[in-house]
Amino acid sequence: MTDKRKVQTAVLSSPESHEPILMPVERVDAILLRSKYSAKRFFCGVWLGGCGRELYTRIGSSRVPHFAHHPEGSDLPVTCKRTSNDEASADHLYIRRALVEWLKRHGHRVKAVMLEGTVPRQGGTCTGMTITTTAGLLIAVALRDDLRRDPQRYWPRRDDEHRRGRKRVEWLFGPHVTLAKQMIKRTGHAFTVDCRNDGLHRTVQIGLKVGGKIPLYADLADCKLDEKGHLWTPPLAELLRQKNSQDADAVVTTPPPAIERQTEMAVTGFPLSVSLLTVAPIVAEGRVIEAEISCPVAALPAEVVRVRLPQAAIGLSVGRPYQVVGPALVVAESHSGGRDLRWTIHAQDLSPLFHDEPEVKAVEKQKPQPSAWDRATVMITELRRARLALDRAASARVRAALQELIPELTPRQQIQAKKQMSMYGGAYGPQVTPKPAKKPPTDVSRTGSSKKGKKTLQEVHRNQASILFEMIKRADAQGKHRDAKELREALSRFLAGLPEGEYREQLDQLARYRGQLPGGGRRRGGGNQPLGPVPQIRWSDRKGG
């Protein structure tokens, strides 16, 4: 067997396993892996988008070491629809395992782990995952940008769904996921997640991304999780120390708003750095707004504060996240000797974090009405069925409705509709137009019009018979023997009602059609069911016979 697929990752023990294994590119490390896992079996795992078949190690002298599918007794290559085989193809399993172990070390009990995307399925991919703990913490990981058709617009809605009923949500984005811009707008920074080779394994790293800069990575083992579920990385701690020192040295040029003091009240105030604060109004009216406040990088002394503005707020939405517009001042007011503190933020304004377009309410779509030509097509089909069934009443009804609809059609459609009416009308359906009054007989010797009219009627009958013959040929050629049988019976009844000596050619042609049927009138293709009795034409039964 010649397997040209250089599979670098696999799973251990079973096809449904979540334990990834990486084949090193160096031959020495590959031999070490083979000896270390000599008692284990490798599989093209379904959670990798693989086929689930067993793999074996191929370590040659010239080609890069890799996993290969077993030949299974065949000289042909194994068919596997797995789309990704490189060293990063199992990163979602490495990230899953590392985050679960990391949460356990910080005292969190993992409640559920959900992998998103099209796995487990052959050829599928993993777009992300969610890890939920019993303490109300959710870690959401977005490894790809294809969560929705327009991820930048729908990500806030997805974030809101995760935050419902949970105390804290932390987002981790893949290194090439553009959704990190949304989180940077909200908090000033975003966390990224990636893996790097470390011997026989891959180590998970968490990066801090600020603006358009390159993420600053640190090993997951060096990152911390505080008691409120906030994620801390060494670069983030250093960034906050720098910002705090800059804010302390900065001079506020614009004076803060006046603070209303009350009797027997101790007031403590200090400047506020607003870049990392998020407020969600509980009451969105007046100058003083009660709101929930959160900060992703620090523990706050209160979860609900009052925001005092220079003038009454206009257009605020309850529950929507806003950012405080500075310069701002935070004040702690005490009423009972320091035991009852109320925090108030004096700000210039509140600015929404996301400037998305307002959601458009879904409007129930009305089914489009069929066009005049569509209705005409349906009527023509009903007219054809009525003609085959010799239903004169239905034919008259449909023709009358079609006549009323013709003025609504375009000139080209009118020509087509009239052509179809003439084809499926005639002797098989009564004329809708009223019968003209009887005129006195004219002198045949003078005008000769009676002879001319008789010739025209014969041509019409022959044309109608020819049309039926063509329809019979087409039905036989397409294998529609039941339709062909009905058409032959209709043609037989039609010819039986015509004068005896003028349509002998058509009657002979109909007899030849019957004689050409194999098996003495049986269906083509070897069927055993007869076509049924065909009405015999007896000239003595006709009028004048």
N, C-alpha and C positions, 0 to 999 in steps of 0.2 A: 504494500500500500504506500502511496505517496501522498502525505498530508501536507499541503502547502500553507495551512492556516497556523500561524505562530501564536498560539493561545498562551498568554502570559499569566492569567489568573484562573483559579478553580476554587471549589469548595471541598471541604473534608467530609468524609463518612457517608453522605447520602446526597441525592440530587436536590432535596428540599433544605439542605443545611444553610445556616446563616454564618458559618465560619469560613472566611475567605483565606486563601493561600496564594502567595505571589511567587512566581518562578524568577529567581535573580538572573540578570543578563550575564554575570560573570560565571565561568565554568566551575571555579572552585566553590563558590557559594551554592551553585546548583547541585553539585555532588554532595555538599553538606546537607542540603534540604532533602535529597533523596534518602540519605542515611538516617536523618532524624525522623522522617515520617515513613519509614520502611513498612511499618505495620498498619499504615492508614491507606485509605483508598481515595482517589481524587475523582471528582465529577464535574461535568459541564453544567453547573447549577442552574435551576430554573429561575432563581432570584438574580441571576446574572443575565437573564434573557437567553439561556442556553437550551440545549436539547435534552439534558438530563442524562446523557450517556457517560460511561466511565472514561476517564482520561489516564494516560500514562506519561511519564517523564521521558523526554528525548534530549539527551545531552551528547552532542557530537563534538567533533574536533574543529569544524569550520562554521557551522550554523549556530545562531544564537540559541541557547537552551530554551525550551518551551514545552508546554503540554500538547499532547496529540490524542485524537480519538482512536479507540481500538478498532482494528480493521473488521472485526466480527466475521471473519472467514470470507471476505470479499476482496477483490483486487481494486474495486472502485472506491473513490474517496467518500467518506461519510458526509451526508448532507446535514448541515447545521445552519440555522438561520440567525445565529447570534450576531449582533451588529457591532459589538465592541469587544475587542480581545486584548487591548494593550494593558499596561501596568495600572492605569487608572480605571479600568472597567469594573473593579470591585470596590471602589472607594466608598460607595454608599454603605456597603456592609462593614467596612473598617470604621466609618464614622458612627454607624449605629452601635457597634460593639463598644467603641471608646466612650461615647456619650453615656451609655447605660452604666458602665463601670465608674465613670467620673461622678455621676449623680449619686451612686451608692456610697462613694467615698465621702461625699458631702452630706450624708445623712438623709437622702431622699429615696423613697421607695417608688420604683417605676410601676406605673399602673397599666400603661398600654404603649405599644410601639406600632406605628402604622407607616408602611412604605407606600409612597404614592407613585403613580405612573401606570405603565402597562405591564409591569411584572406582577406575578410570575407568569410569563408567557414566552414562548420561543420567539426571539427577535424583539422582545420588549425592552424598555428602558425605565430607569427609576428617576423621577423628576424631583423627589424630595421625600421628607418624612416628618412625622410629628411624634414627640415623646412626651407623655403625660405622667405626672407624678401624683401621689396621693395628697400632697400638700397644696395642690392647686397651681402648680407650675407647669407651663407648657413650653417646650423648646421646639420651634418650627424651623425646619431646614429646607431651603429652596436651592436645589442643585442645578436646575435648568430654568430658563426664562419662559418655557412654553406652558405655564400654568393655565393661561387663557389666551385667546387671540390677541387681546390688548392688555398685557399684564400690568402696565403702568396705570391703567385706569381702574382695573378691578382688584388690584392688590389691597387698597384700603378696606374694601368690603370683606375680603378674605381675612384680613387682620382683625376686623371687628368680630367676625364669627368665632375666631380663636379666643378672643378676650372675654366673650360672654361666659359668665359663671366661673371665671378663673382669676386668681389673684395676680398672676404675673405671666407675661409671655415674652420670651426672648427669641429673636430671629437670628439665624445664621444663613448667610448667602454664599453660593459658590463664587469662585474668583471671577467668573465671567458673567454673572447674573446682574442685569441692569436694574433690578428691583431694589438694589441697595440704595439707589438715589432717593427713594421714598423715605427710607429710614433716616438718611442723612438730613433731609429736609425737616424731619420731625425732631430729632435729638441732637443733630450736629455730627453724628458719627454712625457707623454701622459695623457689624461684626461679619467677617468672612470666615469660611472654613475650607481647608485644603489638606492634602496628604503628601508626604514625602517619603522616599525610600529610606529604610533604616535596617540594613541587613536583610533578614528573611521576611521582614514585616514592613508595614507602612505606618508611619506615625501621624496622628491627627494634629493639626495646628489651627489656632484661632488668630485671625488677623483683625487689626483695627484700621478701618478705612475712614478718612476724614476728607471731605471734598473730593477732588479728582486726584489725590495723591495715591501712591502705591501703598497697599496695606502693610502694616507693621505686624509681623507674625510672631507668635510665641507658642510653645508647646502647650497642649491642652492640660498637661499635668501641672503647669505653672499657673494656670488660671484659677480664679476663686469664684465662689458663689456665696453671697451673704445670706443672712436669715430671711430677707424679703424676696429672694430670688433674683437679685441683680447680678449680672455677670461682670467680672472684673478681670482685666488682663494687665500685665505689667506696662505696656505702652499707654493704656488708658489712664492708669494711676499717675504716670509721669505727665501726661497731657493735662490732667486736672490740676496737678501741683503747679504747673507753669501758668495756667489760666488764673488760678487763685492769687498767685503772686502779682500778675499783671493787673488784676482787678483791684488789689489792695493799693497799688501805686498810682492807679488812674485817678484823675481829678474830674469830678462831675461839674460840667460847665452850666448845665441847665438846672435851676433849683427844683427840688422835689415839690410835689403838691402839698398844700397846707394840711396839717394833721389836726383833726378835731380832738381836743382833750376834754375829758370829763373829770369831775371832782372825785377825789379819793381813788385815783387810778394811777398805777405805775406804768410808764410807757418806756419801752426800749426799742430803738430803731437803728437800722444799719443798711448800707447800700446792698443791692441785690444783683447778682449775676443771673440774667434771665435766659441765657442761651440754651440751658439744659432743662428748663422748666416747661411742663405742659399742664394746662388747666382745661377742665371740661365743665362749663357752667351747669349748675343745678337750677338756678333761677336766672333768666336772661333779660331782666328788666331793671331800669333805674341806673343810678350811678354806682351803687354798691351791689356787687354780684357775688353770690355764694357759689363756690366752685370746688370741684375735686382737683387736687394738685398731685403731680407725680414727677419723679426725677429718676432716670435710668441708672445713675452712677452714684447716688448718695441717698442715705436714709433721711427722711424729713421728719420734723417734730410733729407734724399734723398732716392728716389726709384731706381735710376740708378747711378751706380758708375763705376769706372775703377779699375781693378785688375791688378797690375803689378807683373810679375813673374821674377825670375832670368834668365830664358831661355824661348824660344818660346814654347808655349803650343802644345802638340801633343795628338790627339785623343779626343779632347773635342767635345761635341755635343750641338748644339744651343737649348736652352730651357730646357735642362736637369738639375735637381737640383744638385748642388755640395756644398761641405763644404770646407771652407778655412783651409788650413794646416798652423798652426803657428810654431813658434812665428810670429806675424804679427803686422803691424803698420798702422794706418789710418791717412791720411794727408788731410787737407782741404786747397785748393789752391784758392786764391782770386786774381782776375785780375782788378776789378774796385772798389777798396776801400772797399771791403767786401760785395758788393752787389751781385756779381756773384761768388758763391762758387762751386768748383768741388772737390768731394771726391774721394780719391784714396786709395786703400788698397794694401799695400806692403806685399805679402805673399810668403811662400816657394813653395806652390803648391796648386792645387785644386783636391779634392778627391770626387768621386761620392758617393752620399748617399746610393744608392741601387746597389748591385752587382748582379742583376738578370741576368739570361742567356739572350742573345740577342733573340729578337723575330724572329721566323722563319716565313718567308713569306709563305702564303698559296699557295700551288701548286695544280693546278687543277688535280684532280685524274682522271686517265683514267679508263674507265670501263674495268674490266678484261674480256679477251676473253674466250668464253666457251671452255671447254676441249673437246678432241676428243670423249670421252664417252658421254658427254652431247649432242654433235651433233648427235651421233649415236642413242641415246635414242629418240631424236626428229624424226629422220628418221624412226625408228621402229614404232613410233606412227602413222606417216603419211602412212606407209606401211599397218598398220592395217585398217586405215580408207579407203584407196584405195581398200583393199580387200573386206570390207563390202559393198562398193559402186559399186563393180564389175568394177572398172575403171582400165582397163588393161594398158592404156598408163601411168597413174600416177604410177601404181605399177612398171612398167618397169623402169621408170625414177628414182624412189626412190631406187629400188634395185641396179641400176647401181651406183648411188652415194654412197650407203652403201658399195658396193664392193670396191670402191676406198678408202673408209675411214678405212676399216678393218685393213690394215697393220699398221696404226698409233696406234692401240689399244694394250693393254697388252695381253699376251696369254690368260689369264682368260677372259678378256673382249671379245676377238675374239670368244671364244667358246660360250659365251652367245649371242653375236650378230648373229652368224651363226645359233644358235638354234632358235632364234626369227625369222630369215629370213625363215627358213624351216617351222615354224609354220604358218606364215602369207603369205606364197608363195603358191607353188603347183598349184592346179587347178584354184585358184583365181587370179593368176598373171602369165604372160608369163615368161618363162625362159629367163634370160639375156644372158646366154652363147650361143654362136653361135651353130646352128644346125650342127651336124656332117654329113659328106657326107654319102649318102645312100650306104649301102653295099649290095652285092648280097645275095639273100636268101640262108640261110643255110639249110642243110638237117636235118629235125626235127628228123627223125628216128635215126640219128647217135649221135647227141649231146644232144637233149632234152632241149636246152637252151631256146627255144621259150616258152615252157610250164612253165619253171622256171621263166622267165621274166613276163609272164602273171600273175602268182601267186603273185609275188612281187607287181605288179601294183594294184591288188585287195586289198592287205594289206594296201597300201598307201591310197587308196580311203576310206577304212573302218576306218583307223586311223583319216583321215580328217573329216569324218562324226562324229566319236566319239568326236572329239574336239569341233565340232559345237554343239553336244548334250550337252556337259558339259557347254559350254558357255551359251546355252539357259537355263539350270537349274540354273546357277548362276544368270543370269539376272532376272529370275522369283523370285528367293529367295530374291534378293535385291530390288524387286519392280520396276525394270527398264523394264516396259512392252513394251515400244517403241523399246528398243534394242532387247528384246526377239522376238518381231514381225519381225524386220528386219532380225534377224538371222534365224528364221523359213522360211522366204521367200527365203533367200539365200540357206538354206539347201534344200528346195524344188527344186529350179532351179538346184542345183548341182546334186541331185539324178535323176532329169529328164534327164540329159545328159549321164547317165550310162546305161550299158546293162540291159535288162529287168529282167532276172531271177537270177542275182547274188547278188542283193542288196534288196531282198524282206524284209529281217529282218529290215533293216534301214527304209524302207518305212513304214512298219507296226508301227515301233516305233514313226515315225513322225506323223502318223495318230492318235496314242494313245495320243500324246502331244496335238493335236488339240481337241480331244474328252474330255480331262481333263479340258479344259478351261470352267469356269462357264458361264452360260447364253448363251450357244450355240455360243462360239467364242467371248465373251465380256471380257473386262479388269477385272482383279481381283480388289477387294475392292469395289464392288458395282457400278462401272462406267457404264455409259449408252452409251459410244461411242464404236462402233464395231472395231475389229482389222483390218477390211478391207478384201477384197476378197483375198483368197490364190490361187495361180495358180494351177489348176488341172493338174495332170500328166496323159496323155493319151498315152498308149503304141503304139497306131496305128500311132501317129505322129512322132515317133522316126525313125531313119534310120534303115532300115531292119525290121520294125515292121509289 
